[in-house]
Amino acid sequence: MYPAGMSTATDPIRPVDVVADVVAATRRGTAVYCRALLHAPWGLQLAATPIASVHVVTGGACWLIPDGGDPIHLAQGDVALLPGGAAHVLADAPGREARRIEELIGEPLDGIPSRDLVVDGDGPATSLLCGGYLLDSAPRHPLAAAFPPVIHLTAAQARTTGLPAAVGLLTAEVDRAQPGGPAVVTSLVDLLLVYLLRAWLADQRRECGGWVRALHDPAVSAALAVIHGDPAYSWSVASLARAAGVPRATFSRRFTALTGQTPMAYVTAWRMNVAARLLREHRLSLREVSRHVGYESEFAFARAFKRTVGRAPGQYRTADDAPECG
């Protein structure tokens, strides 16, 4: 028998379901964000950091110059995501002298979650809304390996998604600065990243293999959906194949070819991703975390967690409680 509410390959499975889970599992803590009003000439240098950054041009235009990459022109309404925290420069023109953004803000990017930045000048103005998350130190989901250093959506591309609405809500929430704002901004930045990644995945559907194809493959996406929907269930290759609606041998071969992991290896890896999030965001006991991810034995869970993450659950939680800013 399947768990209640379990999907099958005949049900509509949306790639964004897994993508949303991956975003939630990858981030650490609340969002960091910055509103910037920049008058030319200006240049901001952002070093490589464990922060997945997103930049929204809310007025004017600018250039994004990835470290070692070609300049990318960003116009009003454009959105750019750097999912791996790659070093880059934002400037009014390529070749402009750039200052480290921490110098201009006066504090590390992973300090308090909100700040404003104004650069005075005689030239045209550009307004930006920049956000992002500290990336978790646990092993990243393999889907992240499919992302390029920069994902750029033009205003025209963004209009076909929910991005404009998400940007509008995020801008309004930042402007209001009301009680509870950081929690709302965190949810909205989550939403922004999911919309961005969903749009990119849809655009890459016919060109890429691996995980991009896996999310659009009816059988594999059905299995991923039920694994993510109930990671504590006692999954087997046979039960996942039934959920996918294909023979066991066919399912196992297709899942491994597209994801690079056997079905049961992925089940274990995803359980450890869920456990890592529970450890860093909730004050659950080790026994409770174990049961949430399908382990009756705390010892078996701790051994699997250390093998996957590289640290024992208690060490991982203690390290995550350490101050994040220097």
N, C-alpha and C positions, 0 to 999 in steps of 0.2 A: 504493500500500500504506500501511496505517496502522502506527504504531509498535506494538511489542509491548505487549499488555495494554490497548490502546485500547478505550474504551467506545463504545457506540453508543446511540442513543435507545431501543433495546429493553432496555438494561440499567438496573437501579435506580440512579438518581443522587440522592444525598442532598444537600440544600442545605448541610448542616453542613460538607461537604468544602471548599467554596469559602469558607465563613465562617471555618473554622479557618485557611485560608491567609491570609485578610485580617487576622485577628487577629495572626498571626505577622509579617506584612509591616508592620503598623502600629506595633507596639511597638518600643521602643528599649532595649536593655540588659535587666537583670534587674528583677524585680518590686520595688516598694516596698510595705511593709505595716506595719500598726500594730495592736496589740491594745490595746483601751481598756476600762477599767472606770470608769464615770462615775456618780457619785451626785448626784442633783438637789439644788440647782439647777445646771445647766451648759449651756453653749452653745459650739459650735466653729464658727469661721468659716473657710471654705476659699475662697481667692481663685481666680479663673480662672487655670488653669495648663495647660501642655501635658502633663497627666497624665489618662489615662482612669481614673476612680476607681470602685471597687466597694465597697459597704458591706453587711456581713452582720450582722444583729442576732442574736447568739447567746444573749442573755438580756434580759428586760425589754422596753422599748419606747421609741421616741423619735420625733421629727419631722424630716423633711428638708424644708428650705425653699429651693427653687431661686431664684436671683436673678431677680426679675421673675415668678415663678410661684407657684402656690398651694401651701400646705403639704401634705405627704404623710405620713400616719401610717405608721410602720414598726413592726410587731409582731415578736415573737420568731419567727425562721425566715424573715422577709422578707429580700429581697435587692434592692438598688438599684444601678444602673449609670449613671454619667454618662460616656458614651463620648467626648464632646468636651472634657472638662475644664472644664465650666461652673462658675461661682462658685455656692456654696451654703452653707447653714448646717445643722448638725446640732444639735438641742437637745432638752431634756426637755419643752419646751413652746413653742409659737409665741410670738414676741415676747420671748423670753428674751434678755438681753444676751449677746453671743457674743464670745469672744476668738479671735484668730488662732491656728490650731493650731500654727504654727511657734513662737509665744511659749511655748505650753504644753510642747511637745516640746523646745524649746531649740535647734533646728537646722532647716535647710530640709528640705522633704519629699523632695527628690531627693538627700539626703545618703546616709548608710549605709542599707542596705535594710531594717533591722528596728529597731523601737523599741516600748516600752510606754508607755502613758499612763494615769495614774490621777488622777481628780478626786474629792476627798473632799467629802462633804456629808451632810446629815441625811435627805435624801429617798431615794426608791426608786433602785435601781441599774439601770443599763443596761450590757450588755457588747456590744462591737462588734469585729468583725474587718474591718479596712479594707485594701484592697490596690489596686494599680493599676500602670500602666506610663507611663513617659515616651513621648509620642507622637513618632514620627519626623518629622523636618522635611521629608522628601520629600513630594511631592503625595500626598494621601490617596486611597485607593481610592474610587471613586464610590459603592460600597455604603454607605460611612460617611455620605454625605449623606442617606440614608434614615432614619438613626437619629434619634429625638427627643432632646432634651437630657437626659431622665431616662427610664430603663427600670426599671419597678418590678414585681417579681414577689412576690406574697404567698406565705406559707408553703404554702397550699393549692395554688397554681399550681406552686410549686417542687417539690412532691411528685410531680408528673407527669413530671418531668425527672430527670436525673442530678445535679441541684444538691445535694440533701442529702448524697449520698455524697461529692461533691467538697468541700463545705464541711467535712464531718467529717474527711476526709484532710488538708485544709489546716490546720484547727485543731490537729489532732494533730501535724502536722509543725512548726508554729510553736511549740507547747508543748515539743516535744522539743529543739529547737535543736541538733541533732546536726551533725557534719561533713557537708558537702555539702548542708545544708539550703537555702541560697539557690537552688541549681539545681533542687531538688525543688519549692520554693515557686513558682519561676518557671513550671514546667510545670503546677502545679496552678492557678495564677491564670489561665494560658492556658485550661485546661480549664473553669474557672469562667466566663470570659467567653464561651467558645464555647457552653456550655449556656444561658447567659442570652440570648445573641443568637438561638440556635436557637429557644428558647421564644417569644421576642418575634416572630420571623419567622413562626412557625407561627400565632400569634394574629392577625397582621396579614395573613395570606395572602389573605383575601377582600376586604379593605378597601383595600389599597394597590396602586398600580401600580408602574411602573418596575422598579427592581432587586428589590423584594420579589417581584413577579410573575415576573421573569426567573429567579430561583432555583427557582421551582416550575413553570416552563414546561418540558415534556419536551424539546423540541428545543433551546432556549437553554441549559438546565442541562446537557444532554449535551455541547454545545460547550464550555461553561465548564469542565466536568470534564476534558475532554481537553487543553484549553489549560493548565490548572493542573497537570495530570498530566505534561505534557512541553512546557514552554515553549520548549525549544530546537529542537523539530521544525519543519520548514519548512512551516508551516501556510499554507493558501490558503483563500479563501472556499469553493471547491469541495470541498476535503477536509473542512472543518468541516461543510459541509452534508451530506456523506455520513455523517459521524459522528452528525449530528443526525437523519438519516433522513428529511429533507424536501428538496424541490427547492431549488436554489441561490437562486433569486430569492425564494422564500418565506422561506427561512432568513435571508437578508441583511436583508430588510425587517423580519422579526419581531425579530431580534437588535438592530438599530439602534433600533427603536421602544421596546423594553423597557430597554435599557441606556444609550441616549443616545450610543452610539459605534458606528461600523462594526465588523464583526468584526476586520478587520486593525488598526484603530486600537486596539482592546482588546488584541489580541495584543502589540502594541508596548508599550502602557502596562503590561501585566502583566509583560512581560520586564524592564522598567525597575524595577518594584517588587521583583522577585526579585533583580535586580542590586544594588539598594540594600541589600537585606538581606545579600547575600554580602559587599559592601564593608564593612559595619559590623560583621559578626559573624565573618568569616573572613579570614585573611591570604592570600588568593589573589592571584595576579598579575592584572593587567588582562587579559592574554591568556586566562587561565583563566576569569575572570568572563565575558568576551565569549563564549567557547565554551559556557559553561553556559546562556546565554540565546540561543543560536542565531546568533551573529555570528562569522564567520571573520575578519573585519577588525576589528582594535582601533580603527582610525580611525572606521569606520562606527558601531561600538558607542558610542564616546565622543561622537560627534556626536549620536546618538539620545538618549543619556543626558542630555547637557547641554540638549537641546531640551525634554526631558520634565521633568527635575528642576530645571533652572535653574543647575546647577553641573557642572563637569567631574567625572568619577569621582574623580580624585585630590584635588580640592578637597573633594568630599563626604566622602571617607574621612578627610581631615585634620581637617575640622570636627567629624566624629563622634568623633574621638579626643580632642577638647578636653575639659577637666574639665567635669563636669555640675553641680557645686554651687558656689555662691558663697561 
